[in-house]
Amino acid sequence: MDDSFRHKGWHSRGYLPHLDAAGEIQALTFRLADSLPAKVVLGWKRELERCGADLKQREHQLCQRVACYEDAGHGSCLLREPACAAMVQTALLHFDGERYRLLEWCVMPNHVHVLMHCCFGTSLGEIVRSWKTFTARNINALTGTGGKFWALDYHDRYIRDLNHLADARVYIRNNPVKAGLCEKPEAWPWSSAAVRRRCGTDRESPDSPGEE
């Protein structure tokens, strides 16, 4: 049976644009609810608009500012706790090879990066929602906290070509090093670099974006 009807293509939930398409390679970021206040992002947007840059330049500069802010470790950073980070990594790995294929991932103290090859049959929104629901419930129970755990939406970007794929892999692997959390990518326990180092394996990526 054709499961493509489950995939929405380009769509928006009123916050960020998303591409939900089976067979694509996607780079995702989702963050803790308290990691990036909305007023901070709004201030940046207004500042960049006043600079007179075009939309593409503003989007690029905004993404850079968001990444630097995340890596600075704002908010509660609950994922710095080993048990919490391990729970998120377990959730990512649970349906790997079934609903999606993980290429790279990294659980940072206040956000998560994932590079994945989307399979047919389960929408991207359903995948992210299952990760968030499982981890929020279990981490709140573990830490005795409550309320909103994850930020409402997530950011995704489809991989255009092999150069873009290589850049995305390098960025995710090196994010803990860039943030000053470790000296080598494989030294950060909650990442694809560390897991593959421990297992002595490294799964190959598809030959090209969008190819099964």
TORVEX-682218 format. One record per atom (N, C-alpha, C): residue in one letter; x, y, z. Coordinates in steps of 0.2 Angstrom, whole numbers. Layout:
BEGIN
<dolum "A", <X, Y, Z>>
...
end
This chain:
BEGIN
<dolum "M", <4, -6, 0>>
<dolum "M", <0, 0, 0>>
<dolum "M", <4, 6, 0>>
<dolum "D", <2, 11, -4>>
<dolum "D", <6, 17, -4>>
<dolum "D", <5, 22, 2>>
<dolum "D", <10, 23, 6>>
<dolum "D", <10, 27, 12>>
<dolum "D", <11, 34, 11>>
<dolum "S", <12, 36, 5>>
<dolum "S", <15, 43, 4>>
<dolum "S", <9, 48, 6>>
<dolum "F", <3, 46, 7>>
<dolum "F", <-2, 50, 9>>
<dolum "F", <-1, 53, 16>>
<dolum "R", <3, 49, 20>>
<dolum "R", <4, 51, 27>>
<dolum "R", <9, 57, 27>>
<dolum "H", <12, 58, 21>>
<dolum "H", <18, 64, 21>>
<dolum "H", <15, 70, 18>>
<dolum "K", <16, 76, 22>>
<dolum "K", <12, 82, 20>>
<dolum "K", <16, 86, 15>>
<dolum "G", <22, 85, 13>>
<dolum "G", <26, 89, 9>>
<dolum "G", <27, 96, 13>>
<dolum "W", <28, 101, 10>>
<dolum "W", <29, 108, 13>>
<dolum "W", <22, 110, 17>>
<dolum "H", <23, 111, 23>>
<dolum "H", <18, 114, 27>>
<dolum "H", <20, 118, 33>>
<dolum "S", <15, 121, 37>>
<dolum "S", <17, 125, 43>>
<dolum "S", <12, 124, 48>>
<dolum "R", <14, 123, 54>>
<dolum "R", <9, 123, 60>>
<dolum "R", <8, 130, 63>>
<dolum "G", <10, 135, 59>>
<dolum "G", <9, 142, 61>>
<dolum "G", <16, 145, 64>>
<dolum "Y", <21, 141, 65>>
<dolum "Y", <27, 143, 68>>
<dolum "Y", <33, 143, 63>>
<dolum "L", <35, 137, 61>>
<dolum "L", <40, 136, 56>>
<dolum "L", <38, 132, 50>>
<dolum "P", <41, 133, 44>>
<dolum "P", <39, 129, 38>>
<dolum "P", <43, 122, 39>>
<dolum "H", <39, 117, 37>>
<dolum "H", <42, 110, 37>>
<dolum "H", <42, 107, 31>>
<dolum "L", <46, 102, 29>>
<dolum "L", <46, 98, 24>>
<dolum "L", <45, 91, 26>>
<dolum "D", <39, 88, 25>>
<dolum "D", <38, 81, 27>>
<dolum "D", <37, 77, 21>>
<dolum "A", <43, 73, 19>>
<dolum "A", <43, 69, 13>>
<dolum "A", <47, 63, 14>>
<dolum "A", <44, 57, 12>>
<dolum "A", <48, 51, 13>>
<dolum "A", <54, 51, 8>>
<dolum "G", <59, 48, 10>>
<dolum "G", <65, 47, 6>>
<dolum "G", <70, 53, 6>>
<dolum "E", <68, 58, 9>>
<dolum "E", <72, 64, 10>>
<dolum "E", <77, 63, 16>>
<dolum "I", <83, 66, 16>>
<dolum "I", <87, 67, 22>>
<dolum "I", <86, 73, 25>>
<dolum "Q", <85, 73, 31>>
<dolum "Q", <83, 80, 35>>
<dolum "Q", <87, 81, 41>>
<dolum "A", <89, 87, 42>>
<dolum "A", <93, 89, 47>>
<dolum "A", <88, 93, 52>>
<dolum "L", <87, 90, 58>>
<dolum "L", <82, 93, 63>>
<dolum "L", <86, 96, 69>>
<dolum "T", <83, 101, 72>>
<dolum "T", <84, 103, 78>>
<dolum "T", <78, 105, 83>>
<dolum "F", <78, 102, 89>>
<dolum "F", <73, 104, 93>>
<dolum "F", <76, 105, 100>>
<dolum "R", <73, 110, 104>>
<dolum "R", <76, 112, 110>>
<dolum "R", <71, 112, 116>>
<dolum "L", <74, 113, 122>>
<dolum "L", <70, 114, 128>>
<dolum "L", <66, 120, 128>>
<dolum "A", <61, 120, 131>>
<dolum "A", <56, 126, 131>>
<dolum "A", <59, 132, 134>>
<dolum "D", <64, 132, 139>>
<dolum "D", <67, 138, 142>>
<dolum "D", <74, 140, 139>>
<dolum "S", <76, 136, 133>>
<dolum "S", <82, 137, 131>>
<dolum "S", <83, 144, 126>>
<dolum "L", <78, 146, 123>>
<dolum "L", <78, 152, 119>>
<dolum "L", <72, 156, 119>>
<dolum "P", <71, 161, 123>>
<dolum "P", <65, 165, 124>>
<dolum "P", <63, 168, 118>>
<dolum "A", <57, 168, 116>>
<dolum "A", <54, 171, 110>>
<dolum "A", <56, 178, 109>>
<dolum "K", <56, 182, 115>>
<dolum "K", <58, 189, 114>>
<dolum "K", <65, 190, 112>>
<dolum "V", <69, 186, 113>>
<dolum "V", <76, 186, 111>>
<dolum "V", <76, 186, 103>>
<dolum "V", <73, 181, 101>>
<dolum "V", <72, 180, 93>>
<dolum "V", <69, 185, 90>>
<dolum "L", <63, 188, 93>>
<dolum "L", <60, 194, 90>>
<dolum "L", <64, 200, 90>>
<dolum "G", <68, 201, 95>>
<dolum "G", <73, 206, 95>>
<dolum "G", <78, 206, 89>>
<dolum "W", <81, 200, 88>>
<dolum "W", <86, 199, 83>>
<dolum "W", <82, 200, 76>>
<dolum "K", <76, 198, 75>>
<dolum "K", <73, 198, 69>>
<dolum "K", <72, 206, 67>>
<dolum "R", <70, 210, 72>>
<dolum "R", <69, 217, 71>>
<dolum "R", <76, 220, 69>>
<dolum "E", <81, 218, 73>>
<dolum "E", <88, 221, 72>>
<dolum "E", <90, 220, 65>>
<dolum "L", <89, 214, 63>>
<dolum "L", <91, 212, 56>>
<dolum "L", <87, 215, 50>>
<dolum "E", <81, 216, 52>>
<dolum "E", <77, 220, 47>>
<dolum "E", <79, 227, 46>>
<dolum "R", <81, 230, 51>>
<dolum "R", <84, 237, 51>>
<dolum "R", <90, 237, 47>>
<dolum "C", <94, 232, 47>>
<dolum "C", <100, 232, 44>>
<dolum "C", <100, 232, 36>>
<dolum "G", <94, 231, 33>>
<dolum "G", <93, 231, 26>>
<dolum "G", <95, 225, 22>>
<dolum "A", <97, 220, 25>>
<dolum "A", <99, 214, 22>>
<dolum "A", <93, 210, 19>>
<dolum "D", <94, 206, 13>>
<dolum "D", <88, 203, 10>>
<dolum "D", <86, 197, 15>>
<dolum "L", <81, 194, 13>>
<dolum "L", <78, 189, 17>>
<dolum "L", <83, 183, 18>>
<dolum "K", <86, 181, 13>>
<dolum "K", <91, 175, 13>>
<dolum "K", <96, 176, 18>>
<dolum "Q", <99, 183, 18>>
<dolum "Q", <104, 185, 22>>
<dolum "Q", <102, 185, 30>>
<dolum "R", <96, 188, 30>>
<dolum "R", <93, 188, 37>>
<dolum "R", <92, 181, 40>>
<dolum "E", <89, 177, 36>>
<dolum "E", <88, 170, 39>>
<dolum "E", <95, 166, 41>>
<dolum "H", <100, 167, 37>>
<dolum "H", <106, 164, 38>>
<dolum "H", <109, 167, 45>>
<dolum "Q", <109, 174, 45>>
<dolum "Q", <112, 177, 51>>
<dolum "Q", <108, 175, 58>>
<dolum "L", <101, 174, 57>>
<dolum "L", <97, 173, 62>>
<dolum "L", <99, 165, 65>>
<dolum "C", <100, 161, 60>>
<dolum "C", <102, 154, 62>>
<dolum "C", <108, 154, 65>>
<dolum "Q", <113, 158, 63>>
<dolum "Q", <119, 158, 67>>
<dolum "Q", <119, 161, 74>>
<dolum "R", <115, 166, 75>>
<dolum "R", <113, 168, 81>>
<dolum "R", <110, 163, 86>>
<dolum "V", <105, 160, 83>>
<dolum "V", <102, 155, 87>>
<dolum "V", <106, 149, 89>>
<dolum "A", <111, 147, 85>>
<dolum "A", <115, 142, 86>>
<dolum "A", <120, 144, 92>>
<dolum "C", <123, 150, 91>>
<dolum "C", <127, 152, 96>>
<dolum "C", <124, 153, 103>>
<dolum "Y", <118, 155, 103>>
<dolum "Y", <114, 156, 109>>
<dolum "Y", <113, 149, 112>>
<dolum "E", <111, 144, 108>>
<dolum "E", <110, 137, 111>>
<dolum "E", <116, 135, 114>>
<dolum "D", <122, 135, 110>>
<dolum "D", <128, 133, 113>>
<dolum "D", <131, 136, 119>>
<dolum "A", <128, 142, 120>>
<dolum "A", <131, 146, 126>>
<dolum "A", <128, 143, 133>>
<dolum "G", <123, 138, 132>>
<dolum "G", <120, 135, 138>>
<dolum "G", <115, 139, 142>>
<dolum "H", <110, 142, 139>>
<dolum "H", <105, 146, 142>>
<dolum "H", <99, 141, 144>>
<dolum "G", <96, 143, 149>>
<dolum "G", <90, 139, 152>>
<dolum "G", <92, 134, 157>>
<dolum "S", <88, 129, 159>>
<dolum "S", <89, 124, 164>>
<dolum "S", <94, 119, 162>>
<dolum "C", <95, 118, 155>>
<dolum "C", <100, 113, 152>>
<dolum "C", <99, 106, 156>>
<dolum "L", <93, 104, 156>>
<dolum "L", <92, 98, 160>>
<dolum "L", <95, 92, 156>>
<dolum "L", <97, 93, 150>>
<dolum "L", <100, 87, 146>>
<dolum "L", <107, 87, 147>>
<dolum "R", <110, 91, 152>>
<dolum "R", <117, 90, 154>>
<dolum "R", <117, 84, 159>>
<dolum "E", <111, 83, 162>>
<dolum "E", <111, 77, 167>>
<dolum "E", <112, 71, 163>>
<dolum "P", <117, 66, 164>>
<dolum "P", <118, 60, 160>>
<dolum "P", <111, 56, 159>>
<dolum "A", <107, 55, 165>>
<dolum "A", <101, 51, 164>>
<dolum "A", <96, 54, 159>>
<dolum "C", <96, 60, 159>>
<dolum "C", <91, 64, 155>>
<dolum "C", <93, 63, 147>>
<dolum "A", <100, 65, 146>>
<dolum "A", <103, 64, 140>>
<dolum "A", <102, 57, 137>>
<dolum "A", <104, 52, 141>>
<dolum "A", <103, 45, 139>>
<dolum "A", <96, 43, 137>>
<dolum "M", <91, 46, 141>>
<dolum "M", <84, 45, 139>>
<dolum "M", <82, 47, 132>>
<dolum "V", <85, 53, 130>>
<dolum "V", <83, 56, 124>>
<dolum "V", <87, 52, 118>>
<dolum "Q", <93, 50, 120>>
<dolum "Q", <97, 46, 115>>
<dolum "Q", <93, 39, 114>>
<dolum "T", <91, 36, 119>>
<dolum "T", <87, 30, 119>>
<dolum "T", <81, 31, 114>>
<dolum "A", <77, 36, 115>>
<dolum "A", <71, 37, 111>>
<dolum "A", <73, 38, 104>>
<dolum "L", <79, 42, 102>>
<dolum "L", <81, 42, 95>>
<dolum "L", <82, 36, 92>>
<dolum "L", <85, 31, 96>>
<dolum "L", <88, 25, 93>>
<dolum "L", <82, 20, 93>>
<dolum "H", <77, 21, 96>>
<dolum "H", <72, 16, 97>>
<dolum "H", <69, 13, 90>>
<dolum "F", <67, 18, 86>>
<dolum "F", <64, 16, 79>>
<dolum "F", <69, 17, 74>>
<dolum "D", <75, 18, 75>>
<dolum "D", <80, 18, 70>>
<dolum "D", <80, 12, 66>>
<dolum "G", <80, 13, 59>>
<dolum "G", <80, 7, 55>>
<dolum "G", <73, 5, 53>>
<dolum "E", <68, 7, 57>>
<dolum "E", <61, 5, 55>>
<dolum "E", <57, 11, 53>>
<dolum "R", <57, 17, 56>>
<dolum "R", <53, 23, 54>>
<dolum "R", <57, 28, 51>>
<dolum "Y", <64, 27, 52>>
<dolum "Y", <69, 32, 50>>
<dolum "Y", <76, 29, 50>>
<dolum "R", <81, 32, 47>>
<dolum "R", <87, 29, 48>>
<dolum "R", <92, 35, 50>>
<dolum "L", <94, 34, 56>>
<dolum "L", <99, 40, 59>>
<dolum "L", <105, 40, 56>>
<dolum "L", <108, 45, 54>>
<dolum "L", <114, 46, 51>>
<dolum "L", <119, 49, 56>>
<dolum "E", <117, 55, 59>>
<dolum "E", <120, 58, 65>>
<dolum "E", <115, 60, 70>>
<dolum "W", <118, 61, 76>>
<dolum "W", <114, 64, 81>>
<dolum "W", <118, 67, 87>>
<dolum "C", <116, 71, 91>>
<dolum "C", <119, 74, 96>>
<dolum "C", <114, 77, 101>>
<dolum "V", <115, 75, 107>>
<dolum "V", <110, 77, 112>>
<dolum "V", <114, 83, 116>>
<dolum "M", <113, 89, 115>>
<dolum "M", <116, 94, 119>>
<dolum "M", <113, 96, 125>>
<dolum "P", <116, 100, 130>>
<dolum "P", <112, 102, 136>>
<dolum "P", <105, 105, 136>>
<dolum "N", <104, 109, 130>>
<dolum "N", <98, 112, 130>>
<dolum "N", <94, 111, 123>>
<dolum "H", <97, 107, 118>>
<dolum "H", <94, 106, 112>>
<dolum "H", <97, 99, 109>>
<dolum "V", <94, 97, 104>>
<dolum "V", <95, 91, 100>>
<dolum "V", <96, 92, 93>>
<dolum "H", <101, 89, 90>>
<dolum "H", <102, 89, 83>>
<dolum "H", <102, 82, 80>>
<dolum "V", <98, 81, 75>>
<dolum "V", <97, 74, 72>>
<dolum "V", <98, 75, 64>>
<dolum "L", <102, 71, 61>>
<dolum "L", <102, 70, 54>>
<dolum "L", <99, 63, 52>>
<dolum "M", <94, 63, 48>>
<dolum "M", <90, 57, 47>>
<dolum "M", <88, 56, 40>>
<dolum "H", <87, 50, 38>>
<dolum "H", <84, 48, 32>>
<dolum "H", <77, 45, 33>>
<dolum "C", <72, 49, 31>>
<dolum "C", <65, 47, 32>>
<dolum "C", <63, 42, 28>>
<dolum "C", <60, 37, 31>>
<dolum "C", <57, 31, 28>>
<dolum "C", <49, 33, 26>>
<dolum "F", <46, 28, 22>>
<dolum "F", <39, 29, 20>>
<dolum "F", <35, 26, 26>>
<dolum "G", <29, 30, 27>>
<dolum "G", <24, 27, 31>>
<dolum "G", <23, 31, 38>>
<dolum "T", <28, 35, 40>>
<dolum "T", <28, 39, 46>>
<dolum "T", <30, 46, 45>>
<dolum "S", <25, 50, 46>>
<dolum "S", <27, 57, 45>>
<dolum "S", <32, 60, 50>>
<dolum "L", <36, 65, 47>>
<dolum "L", <41, 68, 51>>
<dolum "L", <38, 71, 58>>
<dolum "G", <32, 74, 57>>
<dolum "G", <29, 77, 63>>
<dolum "G", <27, 72, 68>>
<dolum "E", <25, 66, 66>>
<dolum "E", <24, 60, 71>>
<dolum "E", <30, 58, 74>>
<dolum "I", <35, 57, 70>>
<dolum "I", <42, 55, 73>>
<dolum "I", <44, 60, 79>>
<dolum "V", <44, 66, 77>>
<dolum "V", <47, 71, 82>>
<dolum "V", <42, 71, 88>>
<dolum "R", <35, 71, 87>>
<dolum "R", <31, 71, 92>>
<dolum "R", <32, 65, 97>>
<dolum "S", <33, 59, 94>>
<dolum "S", <34, 53, 98>>
<dolum "S", <40, 54, 103>>
<dolum "W", <46, 57, 100>>
<dolum "W", <52, 58, 104>>
<dolum "W", <50, 63, 109>>
<dolum "K", <47, 68, 108>>
<dolum "K", <46, 73, 113>>
<dolum "K", <41, 71, 118>>
<dolum "T", <36, 67, 117>>
<dolum "T", <31, 65, 121>>
<dolum "T", <34, 60, 126>>
<dolum "F", <38, 55, 124>>
<dolum "F", <41, 50, 128>>
<dolum "F", <46, 53, 132>>
<dolum "T", <50, 57, 130>>
<dolum "T", <56, 60, 134>>
<dolum "T", <53, 65, 139>>
<dolum "A", <48, 69, 137>>
<dolum "A", <46, 74, 142>>
<dolum "A", <42, 70, 148>>
<dolum "R", <38, 65, 146>>
<dolum "R", <35, 62, 152>>
<dolum "R", <40, 58, 157>>
<dolum "N", <45, 55, 154>>
<dolum "N", <49, 51, 158>>
<dolum "N", <55, 56, 161>>
<dolum "I", <57, 61, 158>>
<dolum "I", <62, 65, 161>>
<dolum "I", <58, 69, 167>>
<dolum "N", <52, 72, 166>>
<dolum "N", <49, 75, 171>>
<dolum "N", <48, 70, 177>>
<dolum "A", <46, 64, 176>>
<dolum "A", <45, 59, 181>>
<dolum "A", <52, 58, 185>>
<dolum "L", <57, 58, 181>>
<dolum "L", <64, 57, 184>>
<dolum "L", <66, 62, 188>>
<dolum "T", <65, 68, 186>>
<dolum "T", <68, 74, 189>>
<dolum "T", <63, 78, 194>>
<dolum "G", <57, 75, 194>>
<dolum "G", <52, 78, 198>>
<dolum "G", <49, 85, 196>>
<dolum "T", <50, 87, 190>>
<dolum "T", <48, 93, 187>>
<dolum "T", <42, 92, 183>>
<dolum "G", <39, 98, 181>>
<dolum "G", <32, 98, 177>>
<dolum "G", <32, 103, 172>>
<dolum "G", <26, 104, 169>>
<dolum "G", <26, 109, 164>>
<dolum "G", <29, 108, 157>>
<dolum "K", <29, 113, 153>>
<dolum "K", <31, 112, 146>>
<dolum "K", <39, 110, 146>>
<dolum "F", <41, 105, 143>>
<dolum "F", <48, 102, 143>>
<dolum "F", <51, 105, 137>>
<dolum "W", <48, 103, 131>>
<dolum "W", <51, 105, 125>>
<dolum "W", <48, 111, 122>>
<dolum "A", <52, 115, 118>>
<dolum "A", <49, 121, 114>>
<dolum "A", <43, 118, 109>>
<dolum "L", <39, 122, 108>>
<dolum "L", <33, 120, 104>>
<dolum "L", <34, 117, 97>>
<dolum "D", <39, 120, 94>>
<dolum "D", <40, 118, 87>>
<dolum "D", <47, 115, 86>>
<dolum "Y", <49, 113, 80>>
<dolum "Y", <56, 111, 78>>
<dolum "Y", <58, 114, 72>>
<dolum "H", <64, 114, 71>>
<dolum "H", <67, 117, 64>>
<dolum "H", <70, 111, 60>>
<dolum "D", <68, 111, 54>>
<dolum "D", <71, 105, 49>>
<dolum "D", <73, 108, 43>>
<dolum "R", <78, 105, 40>>
<dolum "R", <81, 108, 34>>
<dolum "R", <82, 101, 29>>
<dolum "Y", <79, 101, 23>>
<dolum "Y", <81, 95, 19>>
<dolum "Y", <88, 96, 16>>
<dolum "I", <91, 90, 15>>
<dolum "I", <98, 90, 13>>
<dolum "I", <98, 91, 5>>
<dolum "R", <101, 96, 2>>
<dolum "R", <101, 97, -5>>
<dolum "R", <105, 93, -9>>
<dolum "D", <111, 91, -7>>
<dolum "D", <116, 88, -11>>
<dolum "D", <122, 85, -6>>
<dolum "L", <127, 81, -9>>
<dolum "L", <132, 78, -5>>
<dolum "L", <136, 83, -1>>
<dolum "N", <137, 89, -4>>
<dolum "N", <141, 94, 0>>
<dolum "N", <137, 96, 6>>
<dolum "H", <131, 97, 5>>
<dolum "H", <127, 99, 11>>
<dolum "H", <126, 94, 16>>
<dolum "L", <126, 87, 14>>
<dolum "L", <126, 82, 18>>
<dolum "L", <132, 81, 22>>
<dolum "A", <138, 82, 19>>
<dolum "A", <145, 82, 22>>
<dolum "A", <145, 87, 28>>
<dolum "D", <143, 93, 26>>
<dolum "D", <143, 99, 30>>
<dolum "D", <139, 98, 37>>
<dolum "A", <133, 95, 35>>
<dolum "A", <128, 94, 41>>
<dolum "A", <131, 88, 46>>
<dolum "R", <134, 83, 43>>
<dolum "R", <137, 78, 47>>
<dolum "R", <143, 81, 51>>
<dolum "V", <147, 85, 48>>
<dolum "V", <153, 88, 52>>
<dolum "V", <150, 93, 58>>
<dolum "Y", <145, 97, 56>>
<dolum "Y", <142, 101, 61>>
<dolum "Y", <139, 98, 67>>
<dolum "I", <135, 93, 66>>
<dolum "I", <132, 89, 71>>
<dolum "I", <138, 85, 76>>
<dolum "R", <142, 82, 72>>
<dolum "R", <148, 79, 76>>
<dolum "R", <152, 83, 80>>
<dolum "N", <153, 89, 78>>
<dolum "N", <158, 94, 81>>
<dolum "N", <154, 99, 86>>
<dolum "N", <148, 99, 86>>
<dolum "N", <144, 104, 90>>
<dolum "N", <146, 103, 98>>
<dolum "P", <147, 98, 101>>
<dolum "P", <150, 98, 108>>
<dolum "P", <157, 101, 108>>
<dolum "V", <161, 100, 103>>
<dolum "V", <168, 102, 103>>
<dolum "V", <167, 110, 103>>
<dolum "K", <163, 112, 98>>
<dolum "K", <162, 120, 97>>
<dolum "K", <160, 123, 103>>
<dolum "A", <155, 120, 107>>
<dolum "A", <152, 122, 113>>
<dolum "A", <157, 122, 119>>
<dolum "G", <163, 119, 118>>
<dolum "G", <167, 118, 124>>
<dolum "G", <166, 113, 129>>
<dolum "L", <162, 108, 127>>
<dolum "L", <160, 102, 131>>
<dolum "L", <164, 96, 131>>
<dolum "C", <168, 96, 126>>
<dolum "C", <173, 90, 126>>
<dolum "C", <179, 92, 120>>
<dolum "E", <184, 88, 120>>
<dolum "E", <189, 90, 115>>
<dolum "E", <189, 86, 109>>
<dolum "K", <185, 81, 108>>
<dolum "K", <184, 77, 102>>
<dolum "K", <177, 75, 102>>
<dolum "P", <174, 74, 96>>
<dolum "P", <167, 72, 95>>
<dolum "P", <165, 66, 99>>
<dolum "E", <170, 61, 98>>
<dolum "E", <168, 54, 101>>
<dolum "E", <168, 54, 109>>
<dolum "A", <171, 60, 112>>
<dolum "A", <171, 60, 119>>
<dolum "A", <164, 62, 122>>
<dolum "W", <160, 65, 118>>
<dolum "W", <153, 67, 120>>
<dolum "W", <148, 61, 120>>
<dolum "P", <146, 58, 126>>
<dolum "P", <143, 51, 126>>
<dolum "P", <137, 51, 122>>
<dolum "W", <133, 56, 122>>
<dolum "W", <126, 56, 119>>
<dolum "W", <126, 58, 112>>
<dolum "S", <130, 55, 108>>
<dolum "S", <131, 57, 101>>
<dolum "S", <132, 51, 96>>
<dolum "S", <131, 52, 90>>
<dolum "S", <132, 46, 85>>
<dolum "S", <140, 45, 85>>
<dolum "A", <144, 50, 86>>
<dolum "A", <151, 49, 86>>
<dolum "A", <153, 44, 91>>
<dolum "A", <151, 45, 97>>
<dolum "A", <153, 41, 103>>
<dolum "A", <150, 34, 103>>
<dolum "V", <144, 34, 101>>
<dolum "V", <140, 27, 100>>
<dolum "V", <144, 23, 95>>
<dolum "R", <146, 26, 89>>
<dolum "R", <149, 22, 84>>
<dolum "R", <156, 20, 86>>
<dolum "R", <159, 24, 90>>
<dolum "R", <166, 23, 93>>
<dolum "R", <166, 17, 97>>
<dolum "R", <161, 17, 102>>
<dolum "R", <160, 11, 107>>
<dolum "R", <158, 5, 103>>
<dolum "C", <154, 5, 98>>
<dolum "C", <152, -1, 94>>
<dolum "C", <157, -3, 89>>
<dolum "G", <162, 1, 87>>
<dolum "G", <167, 0, 82>>
<dolum "G", <163, 0, 75>>
<dolum "T", <158, 3, 74>>
<dolum "T", <154, 3, 68>>
<dolum "T", <153, 10, 66>>
<dolum "D", <152, 11, 59>>
<dolum "D", <149, 17, 57>>
<dolum "D", <145, 16, 51>>
<dolum "R", <138, 17, 51>>
<dolum "R", <134, 15, 46>>
<dolum "R", <135, 20, 40>>
<dolum "E", <135, 17, 34>>
<dolum "E", <136, 22, 28>>
<dolum "E", <129, 26, 27>>
<dolum "S", <130, 32, 24>>
<dolum "S", <124, 36, 22>>
<dolum "S", <122, 34, 15>>
<dolum "P", <116, 35, 13>>
<dolum "P", <114, 34, 6>>
<dolum "P", <118, 37, 2>>
<dolum "D", <119, 35, -5>>
<dolum "D", <123, 37, -10>>
<dolum "D", <122, 45, -11>>
<dolum "S", <116, 47, -11>>
<dolum "S", <114, 54, -12>>
<dolum "S", <107, 55, -9>>
<dolum "P", <106, 62, -7>>
<dolum "P", <100, 64, -4>>
<dolum "P", <94, 61, -7>>
<dolum "G", <89, 59, -4>>
<dolum "G", <83, 57, -7>>
<dolum "G", <83, 50, -10>>
<dolum "E", <89, 46, -9>>
<dolum "E", <89, 40, -12>>
<dolum "E", <88, 34, -7>>
<dolum "E", <84, 30, -8>>
<dolum "E", <83, 24, -4>>
<dolum "E", <88, 19, -4>>
end
